[in-house]
Amino acid sequence: MVVTVTLSTRLACTADEAWERVHTSALLMHVAAPLIRFTPKGRAAFPAIWQPGEYRAWMWLFGLIPIGWQAIVISEPPPEGATRFVRDNGYGPLIRRWDHWIAITPLDDGTTHYVDRVDIDAGLLTPLIVAFARVFYAHRQRRWRELARTGFAALKG
């Protein structure tokens, strides 16, 4: 059973700024915290800039409780008009399908329409994972809005 979760928000930054940031591992770590912490599975660190390909990550609930590994499978589907996409067609032993699409669309006022859409198949755990995904993406989008509002200050080192 595949269930789709979709959430959207408006970001107080340009679509180009959002597009640049969505490709960084620093953004993922920031917007996922403190609900989920990702650490690389293996010795190599995550790249500063995500490139198309597969990355393996250990996941930690609240940064402390191990919940297994997940493959992060990055691609960039072709744009549709002004909307650009990043796709993580992930999977793992707990979640068979985590097909996450991020859509970034410029708005006339210089802000960005941002959408998270994920198709989830976790077998019997699907309803539980779907409920968590709704909370997780609402949290991520709140963190995105805070970052955009502050000019991504928390990511500047």
Disulfide bonds with the S-S distance in Angstrom:
none
